[in-house]
Amino acid sequence: MFDTSHHPISLLIVDRDKLVCHGFRTLIMSDSDFQVVGEANNGAEALILLEREKPEVVLLELDFGEESGLEIMQDLLNASDEVSVLILTHERDAEVHRKAMTLGASGVMQKDADLTMLLKAIRKVHAGEIWYDRSKLGSVLRDMVRNVNLKKEDPTTMKVATLTPREREVIALISKGLKNREIGGRLFISETTVRHHLTSIFDKLEISNRLELIIFALSSGLATLPENLTSERNDNARVALHSSLHLRRAV
């Protein structure tokens, strides 16, 4: 029997569909072992509620249209070392599931699972266990071991592997000489969001400014040199190229 003598498990539900959030809340709150402390319909709301309510488990849908559920998950995990994320999705692509687990999800289950199975999964991930289809878990573990071994062999690869798809897009645009406002326009995000991505990128790559970022991007293959290096916009790229070549000669 699950021990709830201290307090119910606190949950945050993150789904772009408000009706789905309300539905899950109603179902889950029918059991006194659980307490839904918030519902979010996008990544920004989820981060605010995570900080304010400090849920122990997040139920997260992967499909957010233009916003990536995997990016939201990584933002949540970066913001809290204590939260566990259980993916609830209609997505049946095993590769997507494996990627979610590799990036830090504690479990993946289909949205059409019955309530008993859902509550069991929540209890498991809250207890620090993994919830995943046993027939697919083996391949996930092999991928994770392979990634760990690769990271041990190559520190640069280790850093690059921590980047989200959106962060890679930001790096590519910075390497082309674009400013934050222009990057935001290209990616349909705000300048503030661009700055947040940059803060995360600098932290993950252990660098401190845009020039170092361009040098890292060029040397690691995250970006390529712009074809036209004569325009003022590509000053940073030219400087990065010269710096990179100089560093290689020195070595």
GROMACS elastic network, one bead per residue, 0.5 to 0.9 nm:
[ bonds ]
;  ai    aj funct       b0    kb
    2    33     6  0.87916   500
    2   123     6  0.78672   500
    3     6     6  0.79151   500
    3    33     6  0.89090   500
    4     7     6  0.56262   500
    4     8     6  0.59208   500
    4     9     6  0.79884   500
    4    33     6  0.62945   500
    5     8     6  0.81747   500
    7    10     6  0.84830   500
    7    33     6  0.76918   500
    7    34     6  0.85020   500
    8    32     6  0.68689   500
    8    35     6  0.59488   500
    9    33     6  0.63141   500
    9    35     6  0.59444   500
    9    36     6  0.83106   500
    9    55     6  0.80424   500
    9    56     6  0.66173   500
    9    57     6  0.75559   500
    9   122     6  0.85538   500
    9   123     6  0.80364   500
    9   126     6  0.76626   500
   10    34     6  0.60985   500
   10    36     6  0.57770   500
   10    37     6  0.61704   500
   10    53     6  0.87172   500
   10    54     6  0.81100   500
   10    56     6  0.53818   500
   10    57     6  0.64834   500
   10    58     6  0.86874   500
   11    34     6  0.73092   500
   11    35     6  0.60374   500
   11    37     6  0.57357   500
   11    38     6  0.71277   500
   11    39     6  0.89183   500
   11    54     6  0.88072   500
   11    55     6  0.51642   500
   11    56     6  0.61111   500
   11    58     6  0.56526   500
   11    59     6  0.71924   500
   12    35     6  0.88837   500
   12    36     6  0.59597   500
   12    37     6  0.58266   500
   12    39     6  0.58720   500
   12    40     6  0.76197   500
   12    46     6  0.79226   500
   12    49     6  0.77651   500
   12    50     6  0.75315   500
   12    53     6  0.84529   500
   12    54     6  0.86930   500
   12    55     6  0.59117   500
   12    56     6  0.80434   500
   12    57     6  0.64843   500
   12    59     6  0.61814   500
   12    60     6  0.83512   500
   13    21     6  0.61875   500
   13    22     6  0.89838   500
   13    24     6  0.78100   500
   13    25     6  0.77440   500
   13    36     6  0.74305   500
   13    37     6  0.84053   500
   13    38     6  0.64045   500
   13    40     6  0.62815   500
   13    41     6  0.85428   500
   13    46     6  0.83763   500
   13    57     6  0.87397   500
   13    58     6  0.58972   500
   13    60     6  0.62631   500
   13    61     6  0.85424   500
   14    17     6  0.87885   500
   14    21     6  0.70802   500
   14    38     6  0.85229   500
   14    39     6  0.58727   500
   14    41     6  0.57519   500
   14    42     6  0.69760   500
   14    43     6  0.80499   500
   14    45     6  0.87083   500
   14    46     6  0.65482   500
   14    58     6  0.71855   500
   14    59     6  0.60276   500
   14    61     6  0.63370   500
   15    18     6  0.69783   500
   15    20     6  0.69715   500
   15    21     6  0.61392   500
   15    39     6  0.77847   500
   15    40     6  0.63887   500
   15    41     6  0.50485   500
   15    42     6  0.70198   500
   15    59     6  0.82665   500
   15    60     6  0.62878   500
   15    61     6  0.52797   500
   15    62     6  0.81698   500
   15    63     6  0.81613   500
   15    64     6  0.74721   500
   16    20     6  0.81820   500
   16    21     6  0.81532   500
   16    40     6  0.73982   500
   16    42     6  0.60040   500
   16    61     6  0.78663   500
   16    63     6  0.80250   500
   16    64     6  0.60052   500
   16    65     6  0.86129   500
   17    20     6  0.53213   500
   17    21     6  0.65167   500
   17    22     6  0.89118   500
   17    41     6  0.65729   500
   18    21     6  0.50383   500
   18    22     6  0.62410   500
   18    23     6  0.85374   500
   18    39     6  0.81173   500
   18    40     6  0.81417   500
   18    41     6  0.66896   500
   19    22     6  0.50792   500
   19    23     6  0.60185   500
   19    24     6  0.86208   500
   20    24     6  0.61868   500
   20    25     6  0.84891   500
   21    24     6  0.53148   500
   21    25     6  0.61270   500
   21    26     6  0.86914   500
   21    39     6  0.62476   500
   21    40     6  0.78873   500
   21    41     6  0.82315   500
   22    26     6  0.61753   500
   22    27     6  0.86769   500
   22    39     6  0.79365   500
   23    26     6  0.52323   500
   23    27     6  0.63101   500
   23    28     6  0.86360   500
   24    27     6  0.51104   500
   24    28     6  0.59532   500
   24    29     6  0.83110   500
   25    28     6  0.52775   500
   25    29     6  0.58455   500
   25    30     6  0.85121   500
   25    35     6  0.85868   500
   25    36     6  0.62718   500
   25    38     6  0.89724   500
   25    39     6  0.83444   500
   26    29     6  0.53942   500
   26    30     6  0.64303   500
   27    30     6  0.55055   500
   27    31     6  0.78437   500
   27   115     6  0.72819   500
   28    31     6  0.59258   500
   28    32     6  0.84545   500
   28    33     6  0.88473   500
   28    34     6  0.65789   500
   28    35     6  0.76255   500
   28    36     6  0.75725   500
   28   115     6  0.78498   500
   28   118     6  0.87219   500
   28   119     6  0.74182   500
   29    32     6  0.64095   500
   29    33     6  0.81725   500
   29    34     6  0.60916   500
   29    35     6  0.60821   500
   29    36     6  0.68293   500
   30    33     6  0.88747   500
   30    34     6  0.83190   500
   31    34     6  0.60657   500
   31    35     6  0.84873   500
   31   119     6  0.87875   500
   32    35     6  0.72474   500
   34   119     6  0.86817   500
   36    39     6  0.78500   500
   36    55     6  0.83942   500
   37    49     6  0.83917   500
   37    53     6  0.64578   500
   37    54     6  0.85524   500
   37    55     6  0.68777   500
   38    46     6  0.85265   500
   38    49     6  0.65242   500
   38    50     6  0.85418   500
   38    53     6  0.74534   500
   38    55     6  0.83869   500
   39    45     6  0.83510   500
   39    46     6  0.76475   500
   39    49     6  0.80064   500
   40    43     6  0.75600   500
   40    44     6  0.83308   500
   40    45     6  0.52937   500
   40    46     6  0.51329   500
   40    47     6  0.88102   500
   40    49     6  0.75720   500
   41    44     6  0.85561   500
   41    45     6  0.66843   500
   41    46     6  0.73725   500
   41    64     6  0.86403   500
   42    45     6  0.55717   500
   42    46     6  0.62424   500
   42    47     6  0.89003   500
   42    64     6  0.75109   500
   42    67     6  0.78723   500
   42    69     6  0.89640   500
   42    72     6  0.81307   500
   43    47     6  0.62567   500
   43    48     6  0.87436   500
   43    67     6  0.78839   500
   43    68     6  0.88083   500
   43    69     6  0.81269   500
   43    71     6  0.84277   500
   43    72     6  0.53069   500
   43    73     6  0.84611   500
   43    75     6  0.80853   500
   43    76     6  0.84578   500
   44    47     6  0.53146   500
   44    48     6  0.64355   500
   44    49     6  0.87916   500
   44    72     6  0.84898   500
   45    48     6  0.51776   500
   45    49     6  0.61967   500
   45    50     6  0.84700   500
   46    49     6  0.52193   500
   46    50     6  0.59437   500
   46    51     6  0.86381   500
   46    72     6  0.81263   500
   46    76     6  0.76968   500
   47    51     6  0.62485   500
   47    52     6  0.85911   500
   47    72     6  0.85293   500
   47    75     6  0.76255   500
   47    76     6  0.63195   500
   47    79     6  0.76550   500
   48    51     6  0.53625   500
   48    52     6  0.61915   500
   48    53     6  0.84636   500
   49    53     6  0.55305   500
   49    54     6  0.73366   500
   49    55     6  0.83413   500
   50    53     6  0.55616   500
   50    54     6  0.50467   500
   50    55     6  0.62738   500
   50    58     6  0.87304   500
   50    76     6  0.74601   500
   50    79     6  0.81629   500
   50    80     6  0.80747   500
   50    83     6  0.87339   500
   51    54     6  0.55973   500
   51    55     6  0.85819   500
   51    79     6  0.79292   500
   51    80     6  0.82253   500
   52    55     6  0.87881   500
   54    80     6  0.85748   500
   54    82     6  0.88991   500
   54    83     6  0.79293   500
   55    58     6  0.69111   500
   55    82     6  0.89204   500
   55    83     6  0.67274   500
   55    84     6  0.88381   500
   56    82     6  0.69380   500
   56    84     6  0.63428   500
   56    85     6  0.87501   500
   56   126     6  0.68818   500
   57    82     6  0.88651   500
   57    83     6  0.55657   500
   57    85     6  0.57621   500
   57    86     6  0.71485   500
   57   122     6  0.73372   500
   57   125     6  0.76681   500
   57   126     6  0.63754   500
   58    76     6  0.88544   500
   58    83     6  0.70974   500
   58    84     6  0.62181   500
   58    86     6  0.60756   500
   58    87     6  0.81934   500
   59    84     6  0.88036   500
   59    85     6  0.61279   500
   59    86     6  0.50315   500
   59    87     6  0.58928   500
   59    88     6  0.63811   500
   59   122     6  0.85553   500
   60    69     6  0.74607   500
   60    72     6  0.86814   500
   60    73     6  0.75692   500
   60    85     6  0.68597   500
   60    86     6  0.62222   500
   60    88     6  0.57119   500
   60    89     6  0.79550   500
   61    64     6  0.74040   500
   61    69     6  0.64928   500
   61    86     6  0.88015   500
   61    87     6  0.58950   500
   61    88     6  0.50663   500
   61    89     6  0.53584   500
   61    90     6  0.84960   500
   61   111     6  0.87514   500
   62    68     6  0.69531   500
   62    70     6  0.64357   500
   62    72     6  0.87012   500
   62    73     6  0.86996   500
   62    87     6  0.69320   500
   62    88     6  0.72407   500
   62    89     6  0.60757   500
   62    90     6  0.85644   500
   62    91     6  0.78673   500
   62   100     6  0.89139   500
   63    66     6  0.86187   500
   63    67     6  0.78645   500
   63    68     6  0.68789   500
   63    69     6  0.58477   500
   63    70     6  0.89034   500
   63    89     6  0.75026   500
   63    90     6  0.85422   500
   63    91     6  0.81352   500
   64    67     6  0.50593   500
   64    68     6  0.59115   500
   64    69     6  0.59513   500
   65    68     6  0.71215   500
   65    69     6  0.87198   500
   67    70     6  0.88675   500
   67    71     6  0.77877   500
   67    72     6  0.79364   500
   68    71     6  0.51857   500
   68    72     6  0.63927   500
   68    73     6  0.86954   500
   68   165     6  0.88655   500
   68   166     6  0.85397   500
   69    72     6  0.50075   500
   69    73     6  0.61659   500
   69    74     6  0.87109   500
   70    74     6  0.62893   500
   70    75     6  0.86468   500
   70    99     6  0.85211   500
   70   100     6  0.65306   500
   70   103     6  0.78889   500
   70   164     6  0.82231   500
   71    74     6  0.51107   500
   71    75     6  0.61597   500
   71    76     6  0.86017   500
   71   164     6  0.62885   500
   71   165     6  0.77280   500
   71   166     6  0.75991   500
   72    75     6  0.50753   500
   72    76     6  0.62006   500
   72    77     6  0.86547   500
   73    76     6  0.51095   500
   73    77     6  0.61763   500
   73    78     6  0.85109   500
   73    85     6  0.72611   500
   73    87     6  0.89855   500
   73   100     6  0.85271   500
   73   103     6  0.84137   500
   73   104     6  0.80326   500
   73   105     6  0.75987   500
   74    77     6  0.50318   500
   74    78     6  0.59361   500
   74    79     6  0.84344   500
   74   103     6  0.71783   500
   74   104     6  0.74606   500
   74   105     6  0.88201   500
   74   164     6  0.78975   500
   75    78     6  0.50768   500
   75    79     6  0.61282   500
   75    80     6  0.87659   500
   76    79     6  0.50645   500
   76    80     6  0.63194   500
   76    81     6  0.89575   500
   76    83     6  0.79755   500
   76    85     6  0.85179   500
   77    80     6  0.52407   500
   77    81     6  0.62918   500
   77    82     6  0.81434   500
   77    83     6  0.68546   500
   77    84     6  0.78497   500
   77    85     6  0.80230   500
   77   104     6  0.76015   500
   77   105     6  0.88313   500
   78    81     6  0.69799   500
   79    83     6  0.89834   500
   80    83     6  0.59100   500
   81    84     6  0.85515   500
   83   126     6  0.84537   500
   84   104     6  0.86855   500
   84   105     6  0.71696   500
   84   106     6  0.60073   500
   84   107     6  0.87131   500
   84   125     6  0.64779   500
   84   126     6  0.65850   500
   84   128     6  0.78929   500
   85   104     6  0.78673   500
   85   105     6  0.52161   500
   85   106     6  0.54768   500
   85   107     6  0.69277   500
   85   108     6  0.88294   500
   85   125     6  0.77560   500
   86   105     6  0.61885   500
   86   106     6  0.56625   500
   86   108     6  0.58349   500
   86   109     6  0.76706   500
   86   121     6  0.80068   500
   86   122     6  0.72614   500
   86   125     6  0.72056   500
   86   131     6  0.80903   500
   87    97     6  0.87174   500
   87   100     6  0.79892   500
   87   105     6  0.69264   500
   87   106     6  0.79594   500
   87   107     6  0.60146   500
   87   109     6  0.62246   500
   87   110     6  0.82084   500
   87   111     6  0.89711   500
   88    91     6  0.87959   500
   88   107     6  0.86727   500
   88   108     6  0.61937   500
   88   109     6  0.53294   500
   88   110     6  0.56221   500
   88   111     6  0.53007   500
   88   112     6  0.89745   500
   89    92     6  0.79437   500
   89   108     6  0.77109   500
   89   109     6  0.66013   500
   89   110     6  0.50995   500
   89   111     6  0.51198   500
   89   112     6  0.84284   500
   90   109     6  0.86105   500
   90   110     6  0.56550   500
   90   111     6  0.57136   500
   90   112     6  0.75352   500
   91    94     6  0.84538   500
   91    96     6  0.77156   500
   91    97     6  0.81337   500
   91   110     6  0.75149   500
   91   111     6  0.89338   500
   92    95     6  0.87340   500
   92    96     6  0.78766   500
   92    97     6  0.77331   500
   92   110     6  0.78252   500
   93    96     6  0.54353   500
   93    97     6  0.66262   500
   93    98     6  0.88949   500
   94    97     6  0.50259   500
   94    98     6  0.61450   500
   94    99     6  0.86167   500
   94   136     6  0.76548   500
   95    98     6  0.50376   500
   95    99     6  0.61724   500
   95   100     6  0.86585   500
   96    99     6  0.51227   500
   96   100     6  0.62716   500
   96   101     6  0.87623   500
   97   100     6  0.51406   500
   97   101     6  0.63486   500
   97   102     6  0.86304   500
   97   107     6  0.89495   500
   97   108     6  0.66554   500
   97   109     6  0.89541   500
   97   132     6  0.89678   500
   97   140     6  0.86815   500
   98   101     6  0.51742   500
   98   102     6  0.60626   500
   98   103     6  0.85728   500
   98   136     6  0.81759   500
   98   137     6  0.83086   500
   98   139     6  0.78949   500
   98   140     6  0.54338   500
   98   141     6  0.89522   500
   98   143     6  0.82062   500
   99   102     6  0.50038   500
   99   103     6  0.60914   500
   99   104     6  0.87256   500
   99   105     6  0.89045   500
   99   140     6  0.81837   500
  100   103     6  0.52177   500
  100   104     6  0.65114   500
  100   105     6  0.55890   500
  100   106     6  0.87919   500
  100   107     6  0.84529   500
  100   108     6  0.78801   500
  101   104     6  0.52631   500
  101   106     6  0.66190   500
  101   107     6  0.68138   500
  101   108     6  0.75971   500
  101   132     6  0.88037   500
  101   140     6  0.71328   500
  101   144     6  0.86964   500
  102   105     6  0.71773   500
  102   140     6  0.70061   500
  102   141     6  0.82777   500
  102   143     6  0.74668   500
  102   144     6  0.59436   500
  102   147     6  0.88008   500
  103   162     6  0.83912   500
  104   107     6  0.88676   500
  105   108     6  0.73429   500
  105   130     6  0.85884   500
  106   125     6  0.58530   500
  106   126     6  0.88544   500
  106   128     6  0.78400   500
  106   129     6  0.71697   500
  106   130     6  0.52289   500
  106   131     6  0.64481   500
  106   132     6  0.83737   500
  107   121     6  0.76995   500
  107   122     6  0.88480   500
  107   124     6  0.89481   500
  107   125     6  0.68496   500
  107   129     6  0.84974   500
  107   130     6  0.55354   500
  107   132     6  0.54655   500
  108   121     6  0.89043   500
  108   130     6  0.88283   500
  108   131     6  0.63645   500
  108   132     6  0.56044   500
  108   133     6  0.79840   500
  109   112     6  0.85847   500
  109   113     6  0.73066   500
  109   118     6  0.80006   500
  109   121     6  0.82251   500
  109   131     6  0.77205   500
  109   132     6  0.69038   500
  109   133     6  0.79698   500
  110   113     6  0.56469   500
  111   114     6  0.83863   500
  111   118     6  0.87440   500
  113   116     6  0.83451   500
  113   117     6  0.64123   500
  113   118     6  0.66277   500
  114   117     6  0.54941   500
  114   118     6  0.63775   500
  114   119     6  0.89258   500
  115   119     6  0.61797   500
  115   120     6  0.84979   500
  116   119     6  0.53693   500
  116   120     6  0.62075   500
  116   121     6  0.86785   500
  117   120     6  0.50562   500
  117   121     6  0.61429   500
  117   122     6  0.87003   500
  118   121     6  0.50926   500
  118   122     6  0.62935   500
  118   123     6  0.87392   500
  119   122     6  0.50680   500
  119   123     6  0.62677   500
  119   124     6  0.86594   500
  120   123     6  0.51690   500
  120   124     6  0.62552   500
  120   125     6  0.88727   500
  121   124     6  0.50722   500
  121   125     6  0.63131   500
  121   126     6  0.84745   500
  121   130     6  0.85589   500
  121   131     6  0.60739   500
  121   132     6  0.89265   500
  122   125     6  0.54343   500
  122   126     6  0.60107   500
  122   127     6  0.85576   500
  122   131     6  0.85929   500
  123   126     6  0.51164   500
  123   127     6  0.61996   500
  123   128     6  0.88722   500
  123   129     6  0.87366   500
  124   127     6  0.51481   500
  124   128     6  0.65857   500
  124   129     6  0.52435   500
  124   130     6  0.68192   500
  124   131     6  0.67724   500
  125   128     6  0.50056   500
  125   130     6  0.58151   500
  125   131     6  0.65725   500
  126   129     6  0.72361   500
  131   134     6  0.86816   500
  132   135     6  0.85760   500
  132   136     6  0.74327   500
  132   137     6  0.62572   500
  133   136     6  0.54893   500
  133   137     6  0.60902   500
  134   137     6  0.50497   500
  134   138     6  0.73203   500
  135   138     6  0.69644   500
  135   139     6  0.85099   500
  136   139     6  0.57383   500
  136   140     6  0.66491   500
  137   140     6  0.50799   500
  137   141     6  0.62167   500
  137   142     6  0.86467   500
  138   141     6  0.52477   500
  138   142     6  0.62552   500
  138   143     6  0.87160   500
  139   142     6  0.50416   500
  139   143     6  0.62051   500
  139   144     6  0.86616   500
  140   143     6  0.51399   500
  140   144     6  0.62476   500
  140   145     6  0.86983   500
  141   144     6  0.50394   500
  141   145     6  0.61391   500
  141   146     6  0.85010   500
  142   145     6  0.51717   500
  142   146     6  0.60917   500
  142   147     6  0.85938   500
  143   146     6  0.50528   500
  143   147     6  0.61548   500
  143   148     6  0.86549   500
  144   147     6  0.50716   500
  144   148     6  0.62035   500
  144   149     6  0.86740   500
  145   148     6  0.50685   500
  145   149     6  0.62121   500
  145   150     6  0.85551   500
  146   149     6  0.51982   500
  146   150     6  0.61301   500
  146   151     6  0.86088   500
  147   150     6  0.50001   500
  147   151     6  0.60838   500
  147   152     6  0.86028   500
  147   158     6  0.83611   500
  147   161     6  0.85985   500
  148   151     6  0.51007   500
  148   152     6  0.62469   500
  148   153     6  0.87732   500
  148   158     6  0.83275   500
  149   152     6  0.51223   500
  149   153     6  0.64135   500
  149   154     6  0.88631   500
  150   153     6  0.51934   500
  150   154     6  0.62784   500
  150   155     6  0.87262   500
  150   157     6  0.73532   500
  150   158     6  0.73747   500
  151   154     6  0.52282   500
  151   155     6  0.59476   500
  151   156     6  0.79632   500
  151   157     6  0.59909   500
  151   159     6  0.81406   500
  151   161     6  0.83064   500
  152   155     6  0.67054   500
  152   157     6  0.89693   500
  152   158     6  0.74933   500
  153   157     6  0.83881   500
  153   158     6  0.85913   500
  154   157     6  0.52818   500
  154   158     6  0.63166   500
  154   159     6  0.89234   500
  155   159     6  0.63670   500
  155   160     6  0.87394   500
  156   159     6  0.51817   500
  156   160     6  0.62199   500
  156   161     6  0.85625   500
  156   205     6  0.83344   500
  156   216     6  0.89735   500
  156   220     6  0.72667   500
  157   160     6  0.50681   500
  157   161     6  0.60004   500
  157   162     6  0.88259   500
  157   220     6  0.81626   500
  158   161     6  0.52694   500
  158   162     6  0.68160   500
  159   162     6  0.55062   500
  159   163     6  0.72698   500
  159   204     6  0.62451   500
  159   205     6  0.55905   500
  159   206     6  0.84828   500
  160   163     6  0.55634   500
  160   164     6  0.89574   500
  160   168     6  0.88245   500
  160   204     6  0.82298   500
  160   205     6  0.74093   500
  160   220     6  0.81809   500
  160   222     6  0.82618   500
  161   164     6  0.80738   500
  162   204     6  0.68506   500
  162   205     6  0.86479   500
  163   166     6  0.80716   500
  163   167     6  0.58918   500
  163   168     6  0.64908   500
  163   200     6  0.87032   500
  163   201     6  0.71321   500
  163   204     6  0.73764   500
  163   205     6  0.86725   500
  164   167     6  0.51188   500
  164   168     6  0.63790   500
  164   169     6  0.88025   500
  165   168     6  0.51385   500
  165   169     6  0.64161   500
  165   170     6  0.88653   500
  166   169     6  0.50427   500
  166   170     6  0.63591   500
  166   171     6  0.87310   500
  166   187     6  0.87739   500
  166   197     6  0.81111   500
  167   170     6  0.50479   500
  167   171     6  0.62282   500
  167   172     6  0.86783   500
  167   197     6  0.61234   500
  167   198     6  0.76911   500
  167   200     6  0.82541   500
  167   201     6  0.67048   500
  168   171     6  0.50510   500
  168   172     6  0.62087   500
  168   173     6  0.87212   500
  168   201     6  0.88338   500
  168   222     6  0.71055   500
  168   223     6  0.88057   500
  169   172     6  0.51518   500
  169   173     6  0.63401   500
  169   174     6  0.86766   500
  169   187     6  0.83260   500
  170   173     6  0.52321   500
  170   174     6  0.61544   500
  170   175     6  0.86023   500
  170   183     6  0.68864   500
  170   184     6  0.88827   500
  170   187     6  0.83703   500
  170   194     6  0.75144   500
  170   197     6  0.75809   500
  170   198     6  0.78295   500
  171   174     6  0.51039   500
  171   175     6  0.61455   500
  171   176     6  0.87527   500
  171   198     6  0.83932   500
  171   201     6  0.83178   500
  171   213     6  0.75545   500
  171   214     6  0.76350   500
  171   217     6  0.70809   500
  171   222     6  0.73951   500
  171   223     6  0.73509   500
  172   175     6  0.51627   500
  172   176     6  0.65940   500
  172   214     6  0.86631   500
  172   217     6  0.76899   500
  172   222     6  0.67487   500
  172   223     6  0.52371   500
  172   224     6  0.79700   500
  173   176     6  0.50741   500
  173   177     6  0.67652   500
  173   178     6  0.58284   500
  173   179     6  0.84376   500
  173   182     6  0.88530   500
  173   183     6  0.64569   500
  173   186     6  0.87466   500
  173   223     6  0.85249   500
  174   177     6  0.51415   500
  174   178     6  0.51805   500
  174   179     6  0.69029   500
  174   180     6  0.81673   500
  174   183     6  0.76104   500
  174   210     6  0.76374   500
  174   213     6  0.84172   500
  174   214     6  0.72246   500
  174   236     6  0.89433   500
  174   237     6  0.89661   500
  175   178     6  0.74107   500
  175   210     6  0.86484   500
  175   211     6  0.89062   500
  175   213     6  0.80616   500
  175   214     6  0.53358   500
  175   215     6  0.86555   500
  175   217     6  0.73213   500
  175   218     6  0.79786   500
  175   223     6  0.64602   500
  175   224     6  0.76833   500
  175   225     6  0.75236   500
  175   226     6  0.80121   500
  175   234     6  0.83108   500
  175   236     6  0.76836   500
  175   237     6  0.62391   500
  176   214     6  0.89146   500
  176   223     6  0.84359   500
  176   224     6  0.84706   500
  176   225     6  0.74455   500
  176   226     6  0.60266   500
  176   233     6  0.77984   500
  176   234     6  0.64404   500
  176   236     6  0.83425   500
  176   237     6  0.68251   500
  177   226     6  0.88428   500
  177   232     6  0.87710   500
  177   233     6  0.52875   500
  177   234     6  0.50499   500
  177   235     6  0.72676   500
  177   236     6  0.62118   500
  177   237     6  0.65922   500
  178   181     6  0.80948   500
  178   182     6  0.58483   500
  178   183     6  0.61365   500
  178   233     6  0.71159   500
  178   234     6  0.84138   500
  179   182     6  0.52895   500
  179   183     6  0.61122   500
  179   184     6  0.86052   500
  180   183     6  0.50244   500
  180   184     6  0.60834   500
  180   185     6  0.86094   500
  180   190     6  0.87270   500
  180   191     6  0.57614   500
  180   192     6  0.86528   500
  180   194     6  0.62110   500
  180   195     6  0.73006   500
  181   184     6  0.50773   500
  181   185     6  0.62727   500
  181   186     6  0.87509   500
  181   190     6  0.75806   500
  181   191     6  0.54785   500
  181   194     6  0.81706   500
  182   185     6  0.50209   500
  182   186     6  0.62398   500
  182   187     6  0.86702   500
  182   191     6  0.85686   500
  183   186     6  0.51081   500
  183   187     6  0.61822   500
  183   188     6  0.82326   500
  183   189     6  0.80990   500
  183   190     6  0.88250   500
  183   191     6  0.78810   500
  183   194     6  0.72614   500
  184   187     6  0.52295   500
  184   188     6  0.55133   500
  184   190     6  0.52720   500
  184   191     6  0.55423   500
  184   192     6  0.86927   500
  184   193     6  0.78289   500
  184   194     6  0.62693   500
  185   188     6  0.50520   500
  185   189     6  0.65780   500
  185   190     6  0.76656   500
  185   191     6  0.85709   500
  186   189     6  0.79603   500
  187   190     6  0.87101   500
  189   192     6  0.82487   500
  189   193     6  0.63064   500
  189   194     6  0.71047   500
  190   193     6  0.51646   500
  190   194     6  0.64121   500
  190   195     6  0.87673   500
  191   195     6  0.62267   500
  191   196     6  0.86337   500
  192   195     6  0.50784   500
  192   196     6  0.62613   500
  192   197     6  0.86870   500
  193   197     6  0.62029   500
  193   198     6  0.86079   500
  194   197     6  0.50709   500
  194   198     6  0.62353   500
  194   199     6  0.87166   500
  195   199     6  0.61909   500
  195   200     6  0.86450   500
  196   199     6  0.51175   500
  196   200     6  0.63311   500
  196   201     6  0.86111   500
  197   200     6  0.51423   500
  197   201     6  0.60806   500
  197   202     6  0.86352   500
  198   202     6  0.60019   500
  198   203     6  0.84209   500
  198   210     6  0.88182   500
  199   202     6  0.52816   500
  199   203     6  0.62186   500
  199   204     6  0.86789   500
  200   203     6  0.51512   500
  200   204     6  0.61355   500
  200   205     6  0.85906   500
  201   204     6  0.51631   500
  201   205     6  0.60107   500
  201   206     6  0.81231   500
  201   207     6  0.82623   500
  201   213     6  0.85616   500
  202   205     6  0.53307   500
  202   206     6  0.55965   500
  202   208     6  0.58656   500
  202   209     6  0.72882   500
  202   210     6  0.86475   500
  202   213     6  0.75593   500
  203   206     6  0.50611   500
  203   207     6  0.67438   500
  203   208     6  0.80204   500
  204   207     6  0.80304   500
  205   208     6  0.88912   500
  205   213     6  0.81182   500
  205   216     6  0.83912   500
  207   210     6  0.84790   500
  207   212     6  0.62356   500
  207   213     6  0.67178   500
  207   216     6  0.87786   500
  208   211     6  0.86149   500
  208   212     6  0.69178   500
  208   213     6  0.79168   500
  209   212     6  0.55602   500
  209   213     6  0.63486   500
  209   214     6  0.89382   500
  210   214     6  0.61763   500
  210   215     6  0.86496   500
  210   236     6  0.83689   500
  211   214     6  0.51420   500
  211   215     6  0.63074   500
  211   216     6  0.85913   500
  211   236     6  0.66284   500
  211   237     6  0.82298   500
  211   239     6  0.79297   500
  211   240     6  0.62834   500
  212   215     6  0.51195   500
  212   216     6  0.61015   500
  212   217     6  0.85177   500
  212   240     6  0.77358   500
  213   216     6  0.50580   500
  213   217     6  0.60034   500
  213   218     6  0.85887   500
  213   240     6  0.89425   500
  214   218     6  0.60974   500
  214   219     6  0.85052   500
  214   223     6  0.79767   500
  214   236     6  0.77270   500
  214   237     6  0.69294   500
  214   240     6  0.61094   500
  214   241     6  0.85859   500
  215   218     6  0.52733   500
  215   219     6  0.61115   500
  215   220     6  0.84757   500
  215   237     6  0.83644   500
  215   239     6  0.89457   500
  215   240     6  0.52200   500
  215   241     6  0.70917   500
  215   243     6  0.74590   500
  215   244     6  0.59876   500
  216   219     6  0.52453   500
  216   220     6  0.59059   500
  216   221     6  0.83444   500
  216   222     6  0.79740   500
  216   223     6  0.88947   500
  216   244     6  0.86482   500
  217   220     6  0.53269   500
  217   221     6  0.59263   500
  217   223     6  0.51862   500
  217   224     6  0.78464   500
  218   221     6  0.54331   500
  218   222     6  0.62581   500
  218   223     6  0.52169   500
  218   224     6  0.58247   500
  218   225     6  0.71730   500
  218   240     6  0.81842   500
  218   241     6  0.79086   500
  218   244     6  0.81550   500
  219   222     6  0.78045   500
  219   223     6  0.82921   500
  219   224     6  0.89492   500
  219   244     6  0.74426   500
  220   223     6  0.77940   500
  221   224     6  0.67895   500
  223   226     6  0.89982   500
  224   227     6  0.88581   500
  225   228     6  0.84561   500
  225   229     6  0.80585   500
  225   237     6  0.69363   500
  225   238     6  0.85677   500
  225   241     6  0.79918   500
  226   229     6  0.62474   500
  226   234     6  0.75979   500
  226   237     6  0.75974   500
  228   231     6  0.68441   500
  228   234     6  0.77451   500
  229   232     6  0.82837   500
  229   233     6  0.84374   500
  229   234     6  0.56333   500
  229   235     6  0.75131   500
  229   237     6  0.73659   500
  229   238     6  0.64379   500
  230   233     6  0.83640   500
  230   234     6  0.69279   500
  230   235     6  0.79811   500
  230   238     6  0.85253   500
  231   234     6  0.56211   500
  231   235     6  0.72147   500
  232   235     6  0.54294   500
  232   236     6  0.87270   500
  233   236     6  0.75413   500
  233   237     6  0.84921   500
  234   237     6  0.50609   500
  234   238     6  0.62593   500
  234   239     6  0.86882   500
  235   238     6  0.51478   500
  235   239     6  0.62193   500
  235   240     6  0.85039   500
  236   239     6  0.51545   500
  236   240     6  0.59842   500
  236   241     6  0.84757   500
  237   241     6  0.60309   500
  237   242     6  0.86482   500
  238   241     6  0.50753   500
  238   242     6  0.62968   500
  238   243     6  0.85868   500
  239   242     6  0.51899   500
  239   243     6  0.60481   500
  239   244     6  0.84193   500
  240   243     6  0.50373   500
  240   244     6  0.58644   500
  240   245     6  0.84623   500
  241   244     6  0.51168   500
  241   245     6  0.61561   500
  241   246     6  0.85343   500
  242   245     6  0.52104   500
  242   246     6  0.60923   500
  242   247     6  0.86084   500
  243   246     6  0.50511   500
  243   247     6  0.61186   500
  243   248     6  0.86165   500
  244   247     6  0.51629   500
  244   248     6  0.62592   500
  244   249     6  0.87290   500
  245   248     6  0.51329   500
  245   249     6  0.62597   500
  245   250     6  0.86635   500
  246   249     6  0.51780   500
  246   250     6  0.62247   500
  246   251     6  0.87345   500
  247   250     6  0.50687   500
  247   251     6  0.63165   500
  248   251     6  0.51496   500
